[in-house]
Amino acid sequence: MSAKREQWGSRWGFILATMGSAVGLGNIWRFSYAMGSNGGSAFLIIYLLSVILLGFPIMLIEFSIGKRGQDDAVQSFKKIAPKTSWYIAGGLGVLAAFLILSFYGIIGGWSLRYTYEYLSGGIGGDSSAFFQNFIGQSVSPILWSFLFMAITVAIVLMGVKKGIESSSKWMMPILSLLVIGLAAYSLTLGGTAEAFAFMFQPEWSAFTDPEVYLAAMGQAFFTLSLGMGIMLTYGSYLKPDERLTSSAAVIILLDTSFALISGLMIFPALFAFGLDPTEGAGLVFIVLPGIFDALGDIGIFVGLLFFVLLTLAALSSSISLLEVSVSFLMDRVKMTRKGITLLLGSIIFLLGIPSSLSQGAMDITILGSSFLDFMDLFTANVLLPSSALISVLFVAWTWKKQDIYTHTDLKQGAVGTAFLMLARFFVPVAIALVLVFGIFNWLFA
């Protein structure tokens, strides 16, 4: 007989832990360069609509499956619908979380290394040369990734309440204070007017570009941790009488606010120094250190705060990614949580080594992309939308209408009817478009 399933200690513990998953590198590293590279305010408007019309229904559906099943991301489907194949959605989510963490740990290690550099007095000189030299090494990035993964494992092996919930209760307030403080400072640097125009005054021609829509919808998936099995797993730790609708709304509101404030932290600084907001993925590790260096002594302190923020954000997400796989194995192998966590953490770390080496030390490519880029594209373009699509179809089209209202905590009425229409028609079509065009662009662009 399996052990009694752990549960959250409080509603706010659940909200903060889920926020920890949602508020990660996706809000700081990925959001800023995705917005910068995809039309600025046009991207933002489509992203906000995607969060409301796609993010909220999918999150509520994933929570409801976990809470109803009271088990891991695969077994919850099997409990609700035995002798069917809907559990494939959970399996895809577990696989996605497993693979994402392998390269997430690499980027988390980069952030740890930069934190150390700013503790030691900053980078100085050519930030691009520093970054390329660092990621081009064979050993150093892997050692920093090992340290990052060791911290992640240490927290997860302590369990849901003592590890994940407790760490979230101190990490999330610190993250919030850091991002607000850094945004307030960035707004004093002189690029505020240009940043506001870039973020909030639409370039209408950008709305005719399908790439902007795909990027914005994909970002909504990534930043809310949808299709990764995380929301389903975290929902399974809820008490059966816990209400979902208000919790999902609070999580989405706070996560979106965090992304917007992160933009206000980064873009005013870029415009103040006359830099290009479309820099791309190198924005955080190349462009911003150049700004910190130009600020002089205060820049070292600001840089330290920023990379502490980035490291905590990466850590909060990596904890939830690892927990998905740990939860999946808990009832399947005769090992303790500690043993399972150590085993999975080690395997994921080893899987991340090719991603690290592919950034310069070795030529490791798949389908023309570096190993890290391949893992990122495969999970983002295939696994996440596939898992989310199957989950939505499972709830919207196989559950009785009353079961949907009961397990999502919605009531029959205008809101419940709107949710049902979104879940049955709009959301599946939108996810299918993201999936088809995402795969097409990945393989043929």
KOLKE-755948 format. One record per residue (C-alpha): residue number from 1; x, y, z. Coordinates in pm, 1 decimal, m for minus. Layout:
+-----+----------+----------+----------+
|   i |        X |        Y |        Z |
+-----+----------+----------+----------+
| NUM |        X |        Y |        Z |
...
+-----+----------+----------+----------+
***
This chain:
+-----+----------+----------+----------+
|   i |        X |        Y |        Z |
+-----+----------+----------+----------+
|   1 |      0.0 |      0.0 |      0.0 |
|   2 |    136.8 |    345.1 |    m91.1 |
|   3 |    208.9 |    600.1 |    177.5 |
|   4 |    m40.1 |    875.2 |    248.9 |
|   5 |      5.6 |   1155.3 |     m4.3 |
|   6 |    159.8 |   1473.3 |    128.1 |
|   7 |    m47.6 |   1791.0 |    130.1 |
|   8 |     18.1 |   2163.7 |    140.9 |
|   9 |     15.8 |   2316.7 |    486.3 |
|  10 |   m193.4 |   2616.4 |    378.5 |
|  11 |   m362.0 |   2776.5 |     78.9 |
|  12 |    m99.7 |   3051.2 |     61.5 |
|  13 |    174.5 |   2791.3 |     85.2 |
|  14 |     26.5 |   2631.0 |   m227.3 |
|  15 |     m7.9 |   2967.1 |   m404.0 |
|  16 |    349.8 |   3072.1 |   m323.3 |
|  17 |    490.9 |   2734.6 |   m429.0 |
|  18 |    298.1 |   2748.5 |   m757.1 |
|  19 |    411.0 |   3107.3 |   m802.4 |
|  20 |    765.3 |   2984.6 |   m748.4 |
|  21 |    721.0 |   2751.0 |  m1042.0 |
|  22 |    561.0 |   3014.3 |  m1265.6 |
|  23 |    796.3 |   3298.4 |  m1167.8 |
|  24 |   1127.3 |   3175.5 |  m1297.5 |
|  25 |   1368.4 |   3231.4 |  m1582.6 |
|  26 |   1062.6 |   3254.8 |  m1807.6 |
|  27 |    963.8 |   3587.4 |  m1649.1 |
|  28 |   1307.2 |   3748.1 |  m1645.4 |
|  29 |   1535.5 |   3584.2 |  m1900.9 |
|  30 |   1282.5 |   3456.8 |  m2156.2 |
|  31 |   1007.1 |   3722.8 |  m2130.7 |
|  32 |   1236.1 |   4019.8 |  m2187.9 |
|  33 |   1415.7 |   3885.1 |  m2491.5 |
|  34 |   1094.7 |   3734.8 |  m2637.6 |
|  35 |    919.3 |   4070.1 |  m2606.0 |
|  36 |   1222.9 |   4257.2 |  m2736.6 |
|  37 |   1248.8 |   4029.5 |  m3039.8 |
|  38 |    877.9 |   4016.7 |  m3125.2 |
|  39 |    731.0 |   4361.6 |  m3161.3 |
|  40 |    739.6 |   4500.4 |  m2808.3 |
|  41 |    391.1 |   4617.5 |  m2710.1 |
|  42 |    218.0 |   4405.8 |  m2978.4 |
|  43 |    374.2 |   4097.5 |  m2823.5 |
|  44 |    269.1 |   4217.5 |  m2477.0 |
|  45 |    m96.4 |   4267.1 |  m2576.3 |
|  46 |   m119.6 |   3922.3 |  m2737.3 |
|  47 |     63.6 |   3770.3 |  m2440.3 |
|  48 |   m182.7 |   3921.9 |  m2191.0 |
|  49 |   m480.0 |   3797.2 |  m2392.6 |
|  50 |   m319.0 |   3452.4 |  m2413.6 |
|  51 |   m269.8 |   3441.1 |  m2037.3 |
|  52 |   m640.2 |   3516.4 |  m1981.7 |
|  53 |   m799.8 |   3314.5 |  m2262.8 |
|  54 |   m554.4 |   3021.9 |  m2267.6 |
|  55 |   m351.8 |   3029.3 |  m1947.3 |
|  56 |   m637.0 |   3051.0 |  m1698.8 |
|  57 |   m851.2 |   2767.7 |  m1846.7 |
|  58 |   m551.4 |   2534.1 |  m1891.4 |
|  59 |   m419.7 |   2601.7 |  m1540.6 |
|  60 |   m763.9 |   2542.3 |  m1389.6 |
|  61 |   m800.3 |   2218.4 |  m1587.0 |
|  62 |   m458.2 |   2088.3 |  m1480.6 |
|  63 |   m528.2 |   2176.5 |  m1116.3 |
|  64 |   m866.1 |   2001.4 |  m1133.0 |
|  65 |   m716.3 |   1677.4 |  m1271.1 |
|  66 |   m456.2 |   1668.1 |   m993.9 |
|  67 |   m699.9 |   1753.9 |   m716.5 |
|  68 |   m956.6 |   1500.7 |   m836.4 |
|  69 |   m699.9 |   1223.9 |   m893.4 |
|  70 |   m492.8 |   1293.5 |   m578.7 |
|  71 |   m191.5 |   1129.5 |   m741.3 |
|  72 |    103.0 |   1194.6 |   m973.8 |
|  73 |     72.6 |   1338.1 |  m1324.6 |
|  74 |      9.8 |    997.3 |  m1485.0 |
|  75 |   m176.4 |    806.5 |  m1215.9 |
|  76 |   m432.1 |   1085.2 |  m1168.0 |
|  77 |   m557.1 |   1026.2 |  m1523.7 |
|  78 |   m569.2 |    650.6 |  m1465.1 |
|  79 |   m771.6 |    693.0 |  m1146.7 |
|  80 |  m1025.0 |    922.4 |  m1311.7 |
|  81 |  m1049.2 |    732.5 |  m1642.1 |
|  82 |   m920.1 |    374.1 |  m1602.5 |
|  83 |   m870.2 |    157.4 |  m1911.8 |
|  84 |   m818.7 |    463.5 |  m2133.6 |
|  85 |   m508.6 |    627.6 |  m2281.5 |
|  86 |   m561.8 |    983.4 |  m2157.9 |
|  87 |   m271.2 |    932.9 |  m1915.2 |
|  88 |    m40.5 |    998.4 |  m2212.0 |
|  89 |    m89.6 |   1369.3 |  m2134.4 |
|  90 |     60.2 |   1317.4 |  m1790.3 |
|  91 |    345.5 |   1113.7 |  m1933.7 |
|  92 |    429.7 |   1389.9 |  m2180.8 |
|  93 |    423.9 |   1642.0 |  m1895.4 |
|  94 |    660.3 |   1433.1 |  m1682.5 |
|  95 |    896.8 |   1391.0 |  m1979.0 |
|  96 |    884.6 |   1764.4 |  m2051.3 |
|  97 |    966.4 |   1858.7 |  m1690.9 |
|  98 |   1252.1 |   1606.4 |  m1687.5 |
|  99 |   1407.0 |   1736.2 |  m2010.7 |
| 100 |   1351.3 |   2105.7 |  m1936.2 |
| 101 |   1531.0 |   2076.3 |  m1603.2 |
| 102 |   1835.8 |   1925.5 |  m1776.5 |
| 103 |   1904.7 |   2254.3 |  m1960.0 |
| 104 |   1740.5 |   2478.2 |  m1698.3 |
| 105 |   2009.0 |   2356.6 |  m1460.3 |
| 106 |   2275.1 |   2474.3 |  m1705.6 |
| 107 |   2132.7 |   2827.1 |  m1722.6 |
| 108 |   2085.7 |   2824.1 |  m1343.6 |
| 109 |   2455.4 |   2739.6 |  m1316.2 |
| 110 |   2542.4 |   3035.2 |  m1540.7 |
| 111 |   2342.7 |   3261.9 |  m1311.2 |
| 112 |   2521.6 |   3123.3 |  m1004.0 |
| 113 |   2858.7 |   3191.3 |  m1169.6 |
| 114 |   2760.0 |   3551.8 |  m1244.0 |
| 115 |   2641.0 |   3595.6 |   m884.8 |
| 116 |   2984.4 |   3480.6 |   m769.2 |
| 117 |   3156.8 |   3720.3 |  m1009.4 |
| 118 |   2960.7 |   4018.4 |   m875.7 |
| 119 |   3033.4 |   3911.4 |   m519.1 |
| 120 |   3399.9 |   3922.9 |   m622.5 |
| 121 |   3384.0 |   4270.9 |   m775.9 |
| 122 |   3200.8 |   4238.0 |  m1107.8 |
| 123 |   3296.9 |   4126.6 |  m1457.4 |
| 124 |   3451.6 |   4437.7 |  m1608.3 |
| 125 |   3579.0 |   4459.9 |  m1965.2 |
| 126 |   3401.4 |   4295.9 |  m2257.1 |
| 127 |   3094.1 |   4117.2 |  m2119.9 |
| 128 |   3039.6 |   3932.1 |  m2448.8 |
| 129 |   3394.9 |   3793.7 |  m2446.1 |
| 130 |   3354.1 |   3692.5 |  m2079.9 |
| 131 |   3030.4 |   3505.0 |  m2152.0 |
| 132 |   3161.5 |   3330.2 |  m2464.0 |
| 133 |   3480.6 |   3229.8 |  m2284.7 |
| 134 |   3283.2 |   3091.7 |  m1988.2 |
| 135 |   3028.2 |   2883.6 |  m2182.5 |
| 136 |   3302.8 |   2764.9 |  m2418.1 |
| 137 |   3485.7 |   2589.0 |  m2134.9 |
| 138 |   3440.3 |   2216.7 |  m2078.6 |
| 139 |   3452.1 |   2190.9 |  m1699.8 |
| 140 |   3359.2 |   2521.5 |  m1532.4 |
| 141 |   2995.9 |   2553.3 |  m1654.5 |
| 142 |   2932.1 |   2189.2 |  m1562.0 |
| 143 |   3063.8 |   2242.2 |  m1208.9 |
| 144 |   2837.5 |   2545.8 |  m1160.6 |
| 145 |   2544.3 |   2344.7 |  m1294.8 |
| 146 |   2627.8 |   2068.3 |  m1045.7 |
| 147 |   2616.9 |   2319.9 |   m761.0 |
| 148 |   2281.8 |   2457.0 |   m880.4 |
| 149 |   2132.6 |   2107.5 |   m912.5 |
| 150 |   2267.0 |   2012.3 |   m568.3 |
| 151 |   2075.6 |   2302.9 |   m411.4 |
| 152 |   1760.1 |   2201.2 |   m601.7 |
| 153 |   1790.8 |   1838.3 |   m487.2 |
| 154 |   1852.4 |   1941.3 |   m126.2 |
| 155 |   1524.2 |   2133.7 |   m114.2 |
| 156 |   1310.3 |   1872.6 |   m293.5 |
| 157 |   1431.2 |   1578.3 |    m85.0 |
| 158 |   1294.6 |   1751.7 |    227.4 |
| 159 |    941.1 |   1704.5 |     94.8 |
| 160 |    637.1 |   1914.2 |      8.8 |
| 161 |    585.4 |   2108.0 |    334.2 |
| 162 |    937.8 |   2125.5 |    476.0 |
| 163 |   1115.1 |   2165.9 |    143.4 |
| 164 |    905.6 |   2314.8 |   m138.0 |
| 165 |    647.6 |   2509.1 |     62.9 |
| 166 |    892.5 |   2639.8 |    323.7 |
| 167 |   1148.9 |   2753.8 |     65.6 |
| 168 |    877.5 |   2927.8 |   m138.1 |
| 169 |    761.3 |   3124.6 |    165.5 |
| 170 |   1096.0 |   3302.8 |    190.2 |
| 171 |   1206.7 |   3299.8 |   m173.0 |
| 172 |    894.8 |   3460.3 |   m322.3 |
| 173 |    889.4 |   3769.3 |    m94.0 |
| 174 |   1262.7 |   3821.8 |   m156.8 |
| 175 |   1211.3 |   3782.6 |   m532.5 |
| 176 |    927.0 |   4034.4 |   m527.5 |
| 177 |   1125.0 |   4294.3 |   m330.5 |
| 178 |   1430.1 |   4253.5 |   m554.5 |
| 179 |   1242.8 |   4291.5 |   m883.2 |
| 180 |   1042.9 |   4592.3 |   m757.6 |
| 181 |   1355.4 |   4758.5 |   m618.1 |
| 182 |   1557.8 |   4701.3 |   m934.8 |
| 183 |   1269.3 |   4824.1 |  m1153.5 |
| 184 |   1241.8 |   5141.4 |   m945.7 |
| 185 |   1616.7 |   5201.1 |   m987.2 |
| 186 |   1606.7 |   5130.1 |  m1361.8 |
| 187 |   1333.6 |   5391.8 |  m1407.0 |
| 188 |   1576.5 |   5657.9 |  m1276.9 |
| 189 |   1839.6 |   5593.2 |  m1545.4 |
| 190 |   1683.5 |   5809.3 |  m1817.1 |
| 191 |   1529.5 |   5560.6 |  m2057.7 |
| 192 |   1180.7 |   5552.0 |  m1907.9 |
| 193 |    995.8 |   5735.8 |  m2187.6 |
| 194 |   1142.8 |   5513.8 |  m2459.3 |
| 195 |   1076.7 |   5199.9 |  m2253.2 |
| 196 |    713.6 |   5294.7 |  m2194.4 |
| 197 |    667.3 |   5366.0 |  m2565.1 |
| 198 |    825.4 |   5032.2 |  m2656.1 |
| 199 |    619.6 |   4836.0 |  m2403.0 |
| 200 |    283.4 |   5012.2 |  m2417.0 |
| 201 |    245.2 |   5190.6 |  m2755.0 |
| 202 |    161.1 |   4924.6 |  m3015.9 |
| 203 |    336.2 |   4900.5 |  m3349.7 |
| 204 |     19.0 |   4802.3 |  m3535.8 |
| 205 |    198.8 |   4637.5 |  m3825.1 |
| 206 |    336.3 |   4376.9 |  m3583.0 |
| 207 |    m16.2 |   4238.4 |  m3539.6 |
| 208 |     m0.7 |   4108.0 |  m3898.3 |
| 209 |    301.6 |   3888.0 |  m3820.1 |
| 210 |    201.4 |   3528.6 |  m3724.0 |
| 211 |    538.9 |   3483.3 |  m3551.9 |
| 212 |    440.9 |   3740.2 |  m3288.7 |
| 213 |    124.3 |   3546.4 |  m3203.1 |
| 214 |    310.8 |   3216.4 |  m3177.4 |
| 215 |    584.8 |   3368.9 |  m2963.7 |
| 216 |    335.2 |   3534.6 |  m2728.5 |
| 217 |    121.0 |   3221.6 |  m2687.1 |
| 218 |    430.5 |   3008.8 |  m2640.2 |
| 219 |    555.6 |   3247.3 |  m2373.9 |
| 220 |    222.6 |   3220.5 |  m2191.1 |
| 221 |    266.2 |   2841.0 |  m2182.4 |
| 222 |    625.3 |   2860.8 |  m2064.1 |
| 223 |    588.4 |   3127.5 |  m1798.3 |
| 224 |    280.8 |   2962.8 |  m1639.5 |
| 225 |    447.6 |   2618.2 |  m1638.3 |
| 226 |    164.3 |   2465.8 |  m1842.2 |
| 227 |    195.0 |   2122.2 |  m2000.0 |
| 228 |    484.6 |   2028.0 |  m1770.3 |
| 229 |    285.7 |   1823.5 |  m1518.9 |
| 230 |    368.1 |   2083.6 |  m1252.6 |
| 231 |     21.2 |   2229.4 |  m1202.6 |
| 232 |   m128.2 |   1881.2 |  m1206.3 |
| 233 |    123.8 |   1753.8 |   m950.0 |
| 234 |     85.9 |   2057.5 |   m724.6 |
| 235 |   m293.6 |   2029.0 |   m754.3 |
| 236 |   m269.4 |   1670.6 |   m627.8 |
| 237 |   m123.4 |   1796.9 |   m297.4 |
| 238 |   m437.4 |   2003.6 |   m233.5 |
| 239 |   m703.1 |   1893.9 |     10.9 |
| 240 |  m1016.5 |   1777.2 |   m173.2 |
| 241 |  m1221.9 |   2070.5 |    m41.1 |
| 242 |   m969.3 |   2338.1 |   m149.1 |
| 243 |  m1109.4 |   2594.2 |   m393.7 |
| 244 |   m923.5 |   2632.9 |   m721.7 |
| 245 |  m1068.9 |   2926.1 |   m916.1 |
| 246 |   m953.1 |   3206.9 |   m688.8 |
| 247 |   m610.7 |   3045.3 |   m639.2 |
| 248 |   m554.0 |   3016.2 |  m1015.6 |
| 249 |   m664.4 |   3378.0 |  m1065.7 |
| 250 |   m425.8 |   3502.6 |   m794.9 |
| 251 |   m134.3 |   3301.2 |   m935.8 |
| 252 |   m191.3 |   3430.4 |  m1290.7 |
| 253 |   m232.2 |   3791.3 |  m1173.0 |
| 254 |     85.5 |   3783.4 |   m964.7 |
| 255 |    286.4 |   3602.2 |  m1232.2 |
| 256 |    180.0 |   3849.7 |  m1501.7 |
| 257 |    257.4 |   4143.7 |  m1273.8 |
| 258 |    601.7 |   3997.0 |  m1211.5 |
| 259 |    667.1 |   3969.3 |  m1587.0 |
| 260 |    559.6 |   4330.9 |  m1646.9 |
| 261 |    775.3 |   4462.1 |  m1362.3 |
| 262 |   1066.6 |   4257.7 |  m1499.8 |
| 263 |   1020.6 |   4441.2 |  m1829.6 |
| 264 |   1027.0 |   4773.6 |  m1643.7 |
| 265 |   1347.3 |   4655.7 |  m1476.8 |
| 266 |   1526.4 |   4573.5 |  m1803.0 |
| 267 |   1400.1 |   4796.2 |  m2086.9 |
| 268 |   1453.9 |   5142.6 |  m1926.6 |
| 269 |   1815.4 |   5045.7 |  m1861.6 |
| 270 |   1860.0 |   4930.9 |  m2222.3 |
| 271 |   1718.9 |   5250.6 |  m2369.1 |
| 272 |   1910.9 |   5468.1 |  m2121.8 |
| 273 |   2235.5 |   5327.9 |  m2264.8 |
| 274 |   2118.8 |   5330.0 |  m2626.5 |
| 275 |   2117.6 |   4950.8 |  m2657.7 |
| 276 |   1903.0 |   4732.9 |  m2882.1 |
| 277 |   1609.4 |   4562.0 |  m2703.2 |
| 278 |   1604.0 |   4292.1 |  m2972.8 |
| 279 |   1936.2 |   4146.8 |  m2856.9 |
| 280 |   1779.7 |   3805.6 |  m2795.2 |
| 281 |   1881.4 |   3531.2 |  m2553.7 |
| 282 |   2211.5 |   3705.3 |  m2472.2 |
| 283 |   2024.6 |   3999.1 |  m2320.5 |
| 284 |   2068.4 |   3892.5 |  m1957.6 |
| 285 |   2422.3 |   3753.4 |  m1970.6 |
| 286 |   2584.0 |   3992.5 |  m2220.7 |
| 287 |   2393.9 |   4321.8 |  m2250.0 |
| 288 |   2297.3 |   4380.5 |  m1886.5 |
| 289 |   2648.7 |   4316.7 |  m1744.7 |
| 290 |   2772.6 |   4582.4 |  m1987.1 |
| 291 |   2520.2 |   4825.3 |  m1836.4 |
| 292 |   2620.2 |   4732.1 |  m1479.9 |
| 293 |   2986.0 |   4794.0 |  m1567.4 |
| 294 |   2903.0 |   5137.3 |  m1710.7 |
| 295 |   2729.0 |   5235.1 |  m1384.5 |
| 296 |   3055.9 |   5218.4 |  m1191.9 |
| 297 |   3067.9 |   5110.1 |   m827.8 |
| 298 |   2689.7 |   5112.8 |   m786.5 |
| 299 |   2670.0 |   4885.6 |  m1090.7 |
| 300 |   2850.0 |   4605.9 |   m906.2 |
| 301 |   2587.4 |   4617.4 |   m630.0 |
| 302 |   2298.7 |   4639.0 |   m879.3 |
| 303 |   2447.7 |   4350.4 |  m1079.0 |
| 304 |   2479.4 |   4140.2 |   m765.7 |
| 305 |   2114.7 |   4201.5 |   m675.9 |
| 306 |   2004.6 |   4118.4 |  m1029.1 |
| 307 |   2187.4 |   3786.3 |  m1049.0 |
| 308 |   2075.2 |   3688.7 |   m699.7 |
| 309 |   1723.2 |   3755.9 |   m829.6 |
| 310 |   1786.0 |   3551.3 |  m1144.3 |
| 311 |   1933.7 |   3260.8 |   m947.2 |
| 312 |   1642.0 |   3250.8 |   m702.2 |
| 313 |   1396.5 |   3264.8 |   m992.9 |
| 314 |   1572.2 |   2974.6 |  m1164.6 |
| 315 |   1582.0 |   2778.5 |   m838.7 |
| 316 |   1212.0 |   2828.2 |   m766.4 |
| 317 |   1124.7 |   2679.1 |  m1106.1 |
| 318 |   1379.0 |   2396.2 |  m1095.9 |
| 319 |   1233.4 |   2276.6 |   m764.3 |
| 320 |    890.0 |   2230.4 |   m921.2 |
| 321 |   1033.9 |   2064.9 |  m1233.5 |
| 322 |   1219.0 |   1806.5 |  m1024.3 |
| 323 |    915.9 |   1744.0 |   m801.9 |
| 324 |    711.0 |   1629.7 |  m1104.5 |
| 325 |    950.4 |   1340.1 |  m1171.9 |
| 326 |    994.3 |   1261.7 |   m801.8 |
| 327 |    617.4 |   1242.8 |   m751.4 |
| 328 |    586.9 |   1016.0 |  m1056.7 |
| 329 |    835.1 |    761.9 |   m916.4 |
| 330 |    729.5 |    772.6 |   m551.1 |
| 331 |    470.5 |    493.8 |   m582.9 |
| 332 |    650.4 |    304.2 |   m858.4 |
| 333 |    985.2 |    213.5 |   m705.4 |
| 334 |   1074.7 |     85.9 |   m361.1 |
| 335 |   1285.9 |    383.2 |   m260.9 |
| 336 |   1248.0 |    672.0 |    m19.1 |
| 337 |   1185.8 |   1030.2 |   m135.1 |
| 338 |   1549.9 |   1101.2 |    m52.5 |
| 339 |   1676.3 |    815.2 |   m268.1 |
| 340 |   1448.5 |    896.7 |   m561.3 |
| 341 |   1539.2 |   1265.7 |   m549.9 |
| 342 |   1913.4 |   1194.2 |   m542.2 |
| 343 |   1882.0 |    942.6 |   m827.6 |
| 344 |   1674.6 |   1170.1 |  m1052.3 |
| 345 |   1883.9 |   1475.4 |   m971.3 |
| 346 |   2197.8 |   1285.6 |  m1075.3 |
| 347 |   2045.7 |   1159.0 |  m1401.7 |
| 348 |   1913.3 |   1504.7 |  m1494.0 |
| 349 |   2251.1 |   1661.9 |  m1417.0 |
| 350 |   2427.9 |   1408.7 |  m1643.4 |
| 351 |   2172.6 |   1468.7 |  m1919.3 |
| 352 |   2249.8 |   1840.2 |  m1897.3 |
| 353 |   2620.6 |   1793.1 |  m1973.1 |
| 354 |   2572.8 |   1770.6 |  m2354.4 |
| 355 |   2363.1 |   2090.6 |  m2338.0 |
| 356 |   2647.7 |   2266.5 |  m2161.0 |
| 357 |   2919.6 |   2136.1 |  m2393.2 |
| 358 |   2714.1 |   2223.0 |  m2702.9 |
| 359 |   2740.7 |   2594.2 |  m2619.7 |
| 360 |   3101.0 |   2611.4 |  m2735.3 |
| 361 |   3323.3 |   2337.9 |  m2596.4 |
| 362 |   3200.2 |   2070.7 |  m2841.3 |
| 363 |   2996.0 |   2063.4 |  m3161.2 |
| 364 |   2691.6 |   1864.0 |  m3043.8 |
| 365 |   2397.7 |   1925.8 |  m3276.5 |
| 366 |   2062.4 |   1762.5 |  m3354.3 |
| 367 |   1858.1 |   1863.8 |  m3661.9 |
| 368 |   2090.1 |   2158.6 |  m3714.8 |
| 369 |   2050.3 |   2300.4 |  m3361.6 |
| 370 |   2284.0 |   2282.6 |  m3065.0 |
| 371 |   2189.0 |   2013.3 |  m2813.7 |
| 372 |   2057.6 |   2277.1 |  m2570.0 |
| 373 |   1853.3 |   2454.9 |  m2838.5 |
| 374 |   1714.5 |   2121.8 |  m2959.2 |
| 375 |   1599.0 |   2031.6 |  m2607.2 |
| 376 |   1442.4 |   2375.9 |  m2566.0 |
| 377 |   1263.0 |   2364.6 |  m2901.2 |
| 378 |   1147.8 |   2002.5 |  m2864.0 |
| 379 |    994.8 |   2061.1 |  m2521.9 |
| 380 |    845.7 |   2402.7 |  m2603.4 |
| 381 |    712.8 |   2319.3 |  m2953.3 |
| 382 |    608.4 |   1955.5 |  m2908.7 |
| 383 |    578.2 |   1827.2 |  m2551.6 |
| 384 |    417.9 |   2125.3 |  m2373.2 |
| 385 |    137.3 |   2197.9 |  m2622.1 |
| 386 |     72.8 |   1824.3 |  m2677.1 |
| 387 |     33.3 |   1757.2 |  m2304.2 |
| 388 |   m186.3 |   2063.9 |  m2255.2 |
| 389 |   m404.4 |   1982.4 |  m2558.0 |
| 390 |   m476.1 |   1625.6 |  m2444.6 |
| 391 |   m548.5 |   1744.3 |  m2088.5 |
| 392 |   m796.6 |   2006.1 |  m2209.7 |
| 393 |   m974.5 |   1759.5 |  m2440.2 |
| 394 |   m989.1 |   1505.1 |  m2157.1 |
| 395 |  m1167.6 |   1738.5 |  m1917.1 |
| 396 |  m1376.0 |   1941.5 |  m2163.3 |
| 397 |  m1509.2 |   1650.2 |  m2367.6 |
| 398 |  m1510.1 |   1341.4 |  m2142.6 |
| 399 |  m1616.9 |   1481.7 |  m1805.7 |
| 400 |  m1983.1 |   1544.6 |  m1744.3 |
| 401 |  m2073.8 |   1911.2 |  m1733.5 |
| 402 |  m2154.0 |   1893.5 |  m1361.6 |
| 403 |  m1820.9 |   1721.9 |  m1290.9 |
| 404 |  m1639.4 |   2004.9 |  m1468.8 |
| 405 |  m1818.1 |   2265.9 |  m1257.9 |
| 406 |  m1762.2 |   2067.1 |   m937.8 |
| 407 |  m1391.9 |   1995.6 |   m981.1 |
| 408 |  m1298.0 |   2339.1 |  m1117.0 |
| 409 |  m1509.0 |   2508.4 |   m846.0 |
| 410 |  m1705.7 |   2703.2 |  m1105.6 |
| 411 |  m2078.9 |   2755.3 |  m1089.8 |
| 412 |  m2333.3 |   2720.3 |  m1364.9 |
| 413 |  m2388.2 |   3068.5 |  m1496.6 |
| 414 |  m2219.2 |   3321.4 |  m1721.7 |
| 415 |  m1864.7 |   3251.6 |  m1596.8 |
| 416 |  m1907.5 |   2874.3 |  m1599.1 |
| 417 |  m2059.3 |   2876.7 |  m1948.0 |
| 418 |  m1781.6 |   3102.2 |  m2081.7 |
| 419 |  m1519.2 |   2871.0 |  m1932.6 |
| 420 |  m1686.0 |   2567.9 |  m2090.6 |
| 421 |  m1698.0 |   2733.9 |  m2434.9 |
| 422 |  m1332.1 |   2836.0 |  m2408.9 |
| 423 |  m1223.3 |   2491.1 |  m2291.9 |
| 424 |  m1420.4 |   2301.7 |  m2555.9 |
| 425 |  m1356.9 |   2515.3 |  m2862.2 |
| 426 |  m1120.8 |   2812.3 |  m2844.8 |
| 427 |   m843.8 |   2663.9 |  m2628.1 |
| 428 |   m800.7 |   2334.5 |  m2821.6 |
| 429 |   m788.9 |   2517.8 |  m3155.6 |
| 430 |   m538.8 |   2772.9 |  m3025.8 |
| 431 |   m314.5 |   2502.9 |  m2875.5 |
| 432 |   m333.7 |   2298.8 |  m3197.8 |
| 433 |   m219.4 |   2603.3 |  m3397.4 |
| 434 |     70.9 |   2661.0 |  m3158.8 |
| 435 |    164.6 |   2293.2 |  m3190.4 |
| 436 |    143.8 |   2271.4 |  m3570.7 |
| 437 |    317.0 |   2601.8 |  m3648.2 |
| 438 |    570.3 |   2546.5 |  m3372.2 |
| 439 |    675.4 |   2211.1 |  m3517.3 |
| 440 |    676.1 |   2353.0 |  m3872.1 |
| 441 |    897.3 |   2649.7 |  m3775.7 |
| 442 |   1129.5 |   2424.9 |  m3575.3 |
| 443 |   1182.9 |   2171.7 |  m3853.1 |
| 444 |   1168.0 |   2388.8 |  m4164.4 |
| 445 |   1243.7 |   2751.9 |  m4069.6 |
+-----+----------+----------+----------+
***
